[in-house]
Amino acid sequence: MTAISQPPSSPLPGVSARSRRSRFRLTRAERRNLRTGLLFISPWLVGFTAFVVYPTIASLYYSFTNFKILQTPRWVGLDNYAQLTKDPLFWKSLGNTLYLTLIGAPLSVLVALGIALLLNRRQAVGIGVFRTVFYLPFVIPAVAGAVLWIFLLNPSVGLVNQILSVVGIDGPGWFYDPSWAKNGIVLLMIWSAGDVIIIYLGALQGVPRALYDAAEVDGAGPWVKLRHVTIPMVSPAILFNLITGMISAFQYFTQAYVIGNGVSHGTNDTSIGGIQNSLLMYGLHLYNNGFRYFRMGYASALAWLLLLTILVATVVLLRVSRGRVYYESER
């Protein structure tokens, strides 16, 4: 018995191929609106292409070349990346940057959370003034803040060491001591974390009062409410501040550049990143290679390695935070 062949079934029963094509065809009015929209955003498209897309692609190409600005780029393959492992200043800058990333950024996030908890007490007198005072360091220009902290942490006449001497503590050399220089930068990071405090304040004020009332009914004290109510409810803000703080630490440049040149001036130390390169951050090492030594190919390789490092670190933080961060939309 011969089998009767059946026509192929339509992926959308009752809908012809012509109807499916017309569904994705724009009408005359829609095409006109699309042209008008593209015309209005064309300045941004041109700027984005010229100043973001093209430099990104160009830097990726230059990272595989020997490019010294005034010379034609010469393809060298992976030589720039191989040279990283032989560059002692690369490892020095990477170590200094990891110190800020693993110690400075988490510490500033933690201290900012503690300050935000204190500033969230509405019944305290003059709380609005304190909120303004803690936010002010964030709006101070980075160069001015760096110069200010050079004077504050001066080992001889600095205010910090003078206060320590009152309580019988002999203050360290801070930026003038290679073993203490990065700790001075950490203090600067904590001092300028006003934006982090504001983010925490917004998150804290969004915690429902009913949760605290329910915890009090169960006999929970301040520590239990902080651990089981406050921190879980503001955990998205903690994760956000930790990721942005980590990214900023990896890209730390301005303050290290200003302070490093300021403390090295007038000394016999010829290091380009503070005393004995104790303040040579990754971004500063990248800048020196690109704009001081004009080794644009090597600097591009440094930049792409930095990008990949930040990307991997961000993915790791997001993976680790799974199940530990509470999102109200997932209830």
C-alpha positions as CSV (number, residue, x, y, z in Angstrom):
1,M,0.0,0.0,0.0
2,T,1.5,3.3,-1.1
3,A,1.8,5.9,1.6
4,I,0.2,9.2,0.9
5,S,2.6,12.1,1.4
6,Q,1.5,14.9,3.6
7,P,2.3,18.5,2.9
8,P,4.7,20.1,5.3
9,S,3.0,21.7,8.2
10,S,3.3,25.4,8.7
11,P,5.3,26.5,11.8
12,L,2.4,28.8,12.6
13,P,-0.9,27.1,11.7
14,G,-3.3,29.4,10.0
15,V,-0.6,32.0,9.1
16,S,0.8,32.1,5.6
17,A,4.4,32.9,4.7
18,R,3.2,36.2,3.2
19,S,1.5,37.2,6.4
20,R,4.6,36.4,8.5
21,R,6.7,38.6,6.2
22,S,4.3,41.4,6.3
23,R,4.3,41.3,10.1
24,F,7.9,42.3,10.2
25,R,7.6,44.9,7.4
26,L,7.5,48.5,8.6
27,T,4.7,50.8,7.5
28,R,5.5,54.1,5.8
29,A,4.8,56.0,9.1
30,E,7.1,53.6,11.1
31,R,9.9,54.1,8.5
32,R,9.5,57.8,8.7
33,N,9.6,57.7,12.6
34,L,12.7,55.5,12.4
35,R,14.5,57.9,10.1
36,T,13.6,60.8,12.3
37,G,14.8,59.0,15.5
38,L,18.1,58.1,13.8
39,L,18.5,61.7,12.6
40,F,18.1,63.0,16.2
41,I,20.5,60.6,17.7
42,S,23.0,60.8,14.9
43,P,25.3,63.2,16.8
44,W,25.5,60.7,19.6
45,L,26.0,57.8,17.2
46,V,28.9,59.7,15.5
47,G,30.5,60.6,18.8
48,F,30.1,57.1,20.2
49,T,31.6,55.6,17.0
50,A,34.5,58.1,16.8
51,F,35.4,58.2,20.5
52,V,34.4,54.8,21.9
53,V,34.1,52.1,19.2
54,Y,37.0,53.1,17.0
55,P,39.5,53.7,19.9
56,T,38.5,50.4,21.4
57,I,39.1,48.4,18.2
58,A,42.3,50.4,17.5
59,S,43.7,49.7,21.0
60,L,43.1,46.0,20.5
61,Y,45.0,46.1,17.3
62,Y,47.8,48.2,18.8
63,S,48.2,45.8,21.6
64,F,49.7,43.3,19.1
65,T,52.0,45.9,17.5
66,N,55.1,47.9,18.4
67,F,53.6,51.4,18.2
68,K,55.4,54.5,19.3
69,I,53.0,57.2,18.0
70,L,55.5,58.8,15.5
71,Q,56.2,55.5,13.8
72,T,54.1,53.1,11.8
73,P,52.7,50.3,14.0
74,R,54.7,47.1,13.4
75,W,52.9,43.8,14.1
76,V,54.7,41.8,16.8
77,G,51.9,39.3,17.8
78,L,51.9,38.4,21.5
79,D,55.3,40.0,22.3
80,N,53.7,42.8,24.3
81,Y,51.8,40.4,26.5
82,A,54.8,38.2,26.9
83,Q,56.8,41.2,28.0
84,L,54.4,41.8,30.9
85,T,55.8,38.8,32.8
86,K,59.3,40.2,32.4
87,D,58.5,43.7,33.6
88,P,59.2,44.2,37.3
89,L,57.2,47.4,37.4
90,F,54.2,45.6,36.1
91,W,54.3,43.2,39.0
92,K,54.9,46.1,41.4
93,S,52.0,48.0,40.1
94,L,49.8,45.0,40.1
95,G,50.6,44.2,43.7
96,N,49.9,47.8,44.8
97,T,46.6,47.8,43.0
98,L,45.5,44.4,44.4
99,Y,46.3,45.8,47.9
100,L,43.8,48.6,47.3
101,T,41.3,46.2,45.7
102,L,41.4,43.5,48.3
103,I,41.8,45.8,51.4
104,G,41.0,49.4,50.6
105,A,37.8,48.9,48.6
106,P,36.1,46.4,51.1
107,L,37.2,48.5,54.1
108,S,35.8,51.7,52.6
109,V,32.5,49.9,51.8
110,L,32.3,48.5,55.4
111,V,33.1,51.9,57.1
112,A,30.6,53.7,54.8
113,L,27.9,51.2,55.9
114,G,28.7,51.9,59.5
115,I,28.5,55.6,59.0
116,A,25.3,55.3,57.0
117,L,23.7,53.3,59.9
118,L,24.6,56.1,62.3
119,L,23.3,58.8,59.9
120,N,20.0,56.9,59.4
121,R,18.9,57.7,63.0
122,R,16.2,60.3,62.3
123,Q,15.8,61.3,65.9
124,A,19.5,62.3,66.3
125,V,20.1,66.1,66.7
126,G,21.7,67.8,63.6
127,I,21.6,64.7,61.5
128,G,21.2,66.7,58.3
129,V,24.4,68.6,59.0
130,F,26.4,65.4,59.6
131,R,25.0,63.9,56.3
132,T,26.3,67.0,54.5
133,V,29.7,66.8,56.2
134,F,30.3,63.2,55.3
135,Y,29.2,63.8,51.7
136,L,31.5,66.9,51.1
137,P,34.8,64.9,50.6
138,F,33.2,63.2,47.6
139,V,32.6,66.6,45.8
140,I,36.1,67.9,46.5
141,P,38.3,67.6,43.4
142,A,40.6,64.6,43.4
143,V,43.7,66.7,43.0
144,A,42.7,69.0,45.9
145,G,41.9,66.1,48.1
146,A,45.3,64.4,47.3
147,V,47.2,67.6,48.2
148,L,45.2,68.0,51.4
149,W,46.1,64.5,52.5
150,I,49.8,65.1,51.8
151,F,49.7,67.7,54.5
152,L,47.4,65.7,56.8
153,L,49.7,62.7,56.7
154,N,53.0,64.6,56.8
155,P,55.1,62.7,59.3
156,S,56.5,65.8,60.9
157,V,53.8,68.5,61.0
158,G,50.7,66.5,59.8
159,L,47.5,66.7,61.8
160,V,47.1,62.9,62.0
161,N,50.6,62.3,63.6
162,Q,50.1,65.2,65.9
163,I,46.9,63.7,67.2
164,L,48.6,60.3,67.6
165,S,51.4,61.9,69.6
166,V,48.9,63.3,72.1
167,V,48.0,59.8,73.0
168,G,51.6,58.6,73.1
169,I,51.8,57.0,69.7
170,D,54.7,57.7,67.4
171,G,53.0,58.1,64.0
172,P,54.4,56.4,60.9
173,G,55.9,58.1,57.8
174,W,52.8,57.4,55.7
175,F,53.5,58.5,52.1
176,Y,57.2,58.9,52.9
177,D,57.5,55.3,54.1
178,P,57.1,52.6,51.5
179,S,55.6,50.2,54.0
180,W,52.9,52.7,55.0
181,A,52.2,54.6,51.8
182,K,49.4,52.4,50.6
183,N,47.7,52.6,54.0
184,G,47.6,56.3,53.5
185,I,45.8,55.8,50.2
186,V,43.3,53.5,52.0
187,L,42.5,56.3,54.5
188,L,42.0,58.6,51.6
189,M,39.6,56.1,49.9
190,I,37.6,55.8,53.1
191,W,37.5,59.6,53.6
192,S,36.2,60.2,50.1
193,A,33.4,57.5,50.2
194,G,30.6,60.0,50.5
195,D,28.7,58.7,47.5
196,V,28.8,55.2,49.0
197,I,27.2,56.6,52.2
198,I,24.4,58.2,50.2
199,I,23.6,55.0,48.4
200,Y,23.5,53.1,51.7
201,L,21.2,55.8,53.2
202,G,18.8,55.4,50.3
203,A,18.8,51.6,50.8
204,L,18.4,51.8,54.6
205,Q,15.4,54.2,54.3
206,G,13.7,51.7,52.0
207,V,13.7,48.9,54.6
208,P,10.1,48.4,55.7
209,R,9.5,49.4,59.3
210,A,7.2,46.4,59.6
211,L,10.1,44.0,59.5
212,Y,11.8,45.7,62.5
213,D,8.5,45.7,64.4
214,A,8.1,41.9,63.7
215,A,11.6,41.3,64.9
216,E,11.0,43.2,68.1
217,V,7.9,41.2,68.8
218,D,10.0,38.1,68.5
219,G,12.5,39.6,71.0
220,A,15.3,40.4,68.6
221,G,17.9,42.9,69.8
222,P,19.8,45.5,67.8
223,W,22.5,43.1,66.6
224,V,19.9,40.4,65.6
225,K,17.9,43.0,63.7
226,L,21.1,44.3,62.0
227,R,22.2,40.8,61.0
228,H,18.8,39.3,59.9
229,V,16.9,42.3,58.7
230,T,19.1,45.3,57.8
231,I,22.0,43.6,56.1
232,P,19.8,41.2,53.9
233,M,17.6,44.1,52.9
234,V,20.5,46.4,51.8
235,S,22.6,43.5,50.4
236,P,22.0,44.7,46.8
237,A,23.5,48.1,47.7
238,I,26.4,46.3,49.4
239,L,27.1,44.3,46.3
240,F,26.8,47.3,44.0
241,N,29.2,49.4,46.1
242,L,31.6,46.5,46.4
243,I,31.7,46.0,42.6
244,T,32.0,49.7,41.8
245,G,34.6,50.2,44.5
246,M,36.6,47.3,43.1
247,I,36.5,48.7,39.6
248,S,37.6,52.1,40.9
249,A,40.5,50.5,42.9
250,F,41.7,48.7,39.7
251,Q,41.6,52.1,37.9
252,Y,43.1,54.2,40.7
253,F,45.2,56.9,39.2
254,T,44.8,60.6,40.0
255,Q,45.5,60.6,43.8
256,A,48.4,58.2,43.4
257,Y,49.9,60.3,40.6
258,V,49.6,63.6,42.6
259,I,50.8,62.1,45.9
260,G,53.6,60.1,44.3
261,N,55.0,63.2,42.6
262,G,54.4,65.4,45.6
263,V,56.4,63.2,48.1
264,S,59.2,62.4,45.6
265,H,59.8,66.1,44.8
266,G,62.9,67.3,46.6
267,T,64.1,63.9,47.5
268,N,66.8,61.7,46.0
269,D,64.3,59.0,45.1
270,T,63.8,59.0,41.3
271,S,60.9,56.5,41.3
272,I,58.0,57.4,39.2
273,G,55.4,56.1,41.6
274,G,56.2,57.6,45.0
275,I,59.0,56.5,47.3
276,Q,60.4,53.2,46.0
277,N,57.4,52.9,43.7
278,S,55.2,52.3,46.7
279,L,52.4,54.3,45.0
280,L,52.9,52.9,41.5
281,M,49.3,51.8,40.7
282,Y,48.4,49.8,37.6
283,G,46.8,52.9,36.0
284,L,49.8,55.0,36.6
285,H,52.1,52.3,35.1
286,L,49.8,52.2,32.0
287,Y,49.9,56.0,31.8
288,N,53.7,56.2,32.0
289,N,54.2,53.7,29.3
290,G,51.7,55.3,27.0
291,F,52.3,59.0,27.5
292,R,55.7,59.3,29.1
293,Y,57.6,56.6,27.1
294,F,55.2,56.6,24.1
295,R,55.0,52.8,24.1
296,M,51.4,52.8,22.9
297,G,51.5,49.1,21.9
298,Y,52.6,48.0,25.3
299,A,50.2,50.4,27.0
300,S,47.3,49.0,25.0
301,A,48.3,45.5,26.1
302,L,48.2,46.7,29.7
303,A,44.8,48.3,29.2
304,W,43.3,45.1,27.7
305,L,44.7,43.0,30.5
306,L,43.1,45.4,33.0
307,L,39.8,45.1,31.2
308,L,39.9,41.3,31.3
309,T,40.9,41.4,35.0
310,I,38.0,43.7,35.9
311,L,35.6,41.6,33.9
312,V,36.7,38.3,35.6
313,A,36.6,39.9,39.1
314,T,33.1,41.2,38.5
315,V,31.8,37.9,37.2
316,V,33.4,36.2,40.3
317,L,31.7,38.6,42.7
318,L,28.4,38.1,40.9
319,R,28.7,34.3,41.1
320,V,29.8,34.4,44.7
321,S,26.9,36.7,45.6
322,R,24.2,34.2,44.3
323,G,22.0,33.2,47.2
324,R,23.5,35.8,49.5
325,V,21.9,38.9,48.0
326,Y,18.2,39.5,48.6
327,Y,16.2,41.0,45.8
328,E,12.7,42.0,46.6
329,S,11.5,41.2,43.1
330,E,12.5,37.6,43.6
331,R,10.3,37.0,46.5
